Amino acid sequence: MHLFCDIDMLGRHRLIWFFPNHCIWVWNNKYAHEGFYRLYKMYQLEAFFFGQWNVRLFQYELEKATFYAN
């Protein structure tokens, strides 16, 4: 499940205030406790993997399918 927190992008410190409330909460509490930092890193990792998957899906939608017969 994607949590809609794109914490992996550049300039996130300027754009975090436009994210959903749970993203802002994780951002504000990331250094409060080790558990919160782990949650922040999990959100960041999830954003990275979702971004990679989204780019691959977008490439497959736009690239022409080619099949090679041997």
Backbone bond lengths (Angstrom), bond angles and torsions (degrees), N, CA, C in turn:
res aa  C-N    CA-C-N  psi(-1)  N-CA   C-N-CA  omega(-1)  CA-C   N-CA-C  phi
1 M - - - 1.448 - - 1.524 109.17 -
2 H 1.295 116.93 126.84 1.460 120.94 179.29 1.523 109.33 -84.17
3 L 1.328 116.38 132.25 1.459 121.15 -174.70 1.522 113.47 -95.77
4 F 1.320 118.34 6.40 1.463 123.89 175.68 1.522 113.48 60.12
5 C 1.307 117.34 29.41 1.469 121.75 175.32 1.520 107.38 -113.23
6 D 1.307 117.09 96.68 1.460 120.04 -179.03 1.522 109.01 -86.34
7 I 1.328 115.73 68.33 1.459 122.40 -176.91 1.520 110.43 -77.40
8 D 1.303 118.36 -6.52 1.459 122.24 -177.32 1.531 113.20 -84.42
9 M 1.323 118.88 -9.88 1.460 120.70 -173.26 1.527 112.33 -83.43
10 L 1.314 115.61 160.43 1.460 121.62 176.49 1.529 110.00 -73.47
11 G 1.308 117.05 147.56 1.461 121.34 179.30 1.511 113.54 74.73
12 R 1.329 116.85 21.79 1.462 119.98 -175.84 1.515 112.55 -65.77
13 H 1.333 118.22 -25.96 1.463 120.64 179.25 1.528 111.76 -67.64
14 R 1.339 117.51 -22.57 1.460 120.67 176.85 1.524 112.26 -88.80
15 L 1.326 116.75 -28.05 1.465 120.63 -173.83 1.520 114.33 -102.17
16 I 1.328 118.20 -6.09 1.465 120.65 -174.41 1.527 111.63 -61.25
17 W 1.315 118.41 -28.43 1.470 121.52 -176.22 1.522 112.04 -71.95
18 F 1.326 118.50 -10.45 1.460 121.87 177.85 1.525 111.99 -99.63
19 F 1.317 117.07 1.05 1.466 122.50 179.71 1.526 109.98 -82.94
20 P 1.335 117.58 168.18 1.472 120.52 174.73 1.530 111.60 -61.16
21 N 1.321 116.33 162.14 1.464 121.72 -173.42 1.519 113.33 -60.90
22 H 1.328 118.46 -37.24 1.463 118.66 -178.96 1.531 111.12 -68.02
23 C 1.310 118.56 -28.35 1.470 121.34 175.99 1.530 110.43 -70.26
24 I 1.323 116.39 -42.40 1.462 120.85 178.53 1.519 110.06 -64.61
25 W 1.328 117.15 -39.71 1.463 121.40 179.55 1.525 110.76 -62.32
26 V 1.330 116.88 -45.13 1.465 120.33 178.42 1.523 110.27 -64.60
27 W 1.321 117.59 -40.85 1.464 121.43 179.27 1.531 111.10 -62.40
28 N 1.325 117.06 -43.85 1.464 120.46 -177.52 1.524 112.77 -70.95
29 N 1.319 118.24 -28.14 1.462 121.49 -175.14 1.520 113.74 -106.43
30 K 1.312 118.62 13.76 1.467 120.15 -173.93 1.520 113.35 -64.56
31 Y 1.322 118.54 -27.13 1.466 120.77 179.42 1.526 112.58 -104.95
32 A 1.315 118.52 7.81 1.462 121.30 -178.04 1.523 112.07 -75.56
33 H 1.310 116.44 -33.40 1.464 120.40 -174.61 1.526 107.60 -157.33
34 E 1.313 116.31 155.89 1.464 119.98 179.66 1.527 111.55 -61.64
35 G 1.320 116.76 -36.96 1.464 120.48 178.83 1.517 112.37 -64.38
36 F 1.330 116.62 -39.27 1.462 119.92 177.87 1.526 110.94 -67.87
37 Y 1.343 116.64 -35.77 1.463 119.47 177.69 1.528 110.48 -66.47
38 R 1.323 116.63 -38.75 1.471 119.76 175.76 1.523 111.05 -63.20
39 L 1.323 116.66 -40.10 1.462 120.36 177.54 1.526 110.42 -64.12
40 Y 1.331 117.01 -42.29 1.467 121.40 176.95 1.528 110.74 -59.73
41 K 1.331 116.57 -46.00 1.464 120.26 179.80 1.526 111.46 -66.59
42 M 1.335 117.54 -33.68 1.458 120.21 176.61 1.531 110.33 -65.71
43 Y 1.337 117.11 -42.38 1.463 120.75 176.43 1.528 110.39 -62.42
44 Q 1.334 116.55 -40.21 1.464 120.79 -179.97 1.528 110.70 -66.12
45 L 1.313 117.10 -42.97 1.462 120.85 178.48 1.521 110.93 -65.47
46 E 1.330 116.25 -40.99 1.459 120.65 178.78 1.526 110.52 -63.83
47 A 1.325 117.05 -38.93 1.468 120.48 177.78 1.521 110.82 -65.20
48 F 1.332 117.02 -38.85 1.461 120.69 178.40 1.526 110.76 -63.93
49 F 1.340 117.04 -48.31 1.461 119.56 -178.41 1.518 111.84 -66.64
50 F 1.332 117.64 -38.23 1.456 119.31 177.65 1.522 110.29 -65.98
51 G 1.326 117.27 -38.46 1.464 120.35 177.84 1.513 111.81 -64.23
52 Q 1.336 117.09 -41.69 1.460 120.58 177.76 1.523 110.66 -63.81
53 W 1.330 116.27 -43.86 1.467 120.57 179.74 1.521 110.19 -64.29
54 N 1.330 117.23 -41.01 1.452 121.54 -178.91 1.528 110.85 -64.85
55 V 1.329 117.71 -40.45 1.465 121.28 178.28 1.524 110.22 -64.42
56 R 1.327 116.64 -44.30 1.469 119.90 179.35 1.524 111.21 -63.06
57 L 1.315 116.55 -42.73 1.460 120.34 179.17 1.524 110.42 -63.05
58 F 1.322 117.09 -41.48 1.453 121.68 179.13 1.524 110.86 -64.25
59 Q 1.337 116.96 -39.98 1.460 120.36 178.56 1.521 110.95 -64.42
60 Y 1.322 116.89 -42.19 1.462 119.75 -179.44 1.519 111.79 -67.67
61 E 1.320 117.55 -29.65 1.457 119.68 178.02 1.525 111.59 -72.77
62 L 1.326 118.02 -32.23 1.461 120.92 -175.34 1.519 114.00 -93.78
63 E 1.324 117.01 -30.81 1.457 119.28 -178.10 1.523 110.48 -76.16
64 K 1.304 114.12 143.80 1.455 119.99 179.03 1.525 109.27 -75.16
65 A 1.303 116.19 132.42 1.462 120.27 179.39 1.523 109.26 -74.32
66 T 1.305 116.50 129.00 1.460 121.19 177.28 1.518 108.59 -122.83
67 F 1.286 115.68 134.22 1.456 121.42 179.76 1.524 108.24 -119.61
68 Y 1.298 115.85 135.17 1.452 121.20 -178.15 1.521 109.25 -109.91
69 A 1.302 115.93 128.54 1.464 120.65 176.66 1.521 108.68 -95.71
70 N 1.293 115.82 131.46 1.469 120.04 179.51 1.496 111.18 -89.27
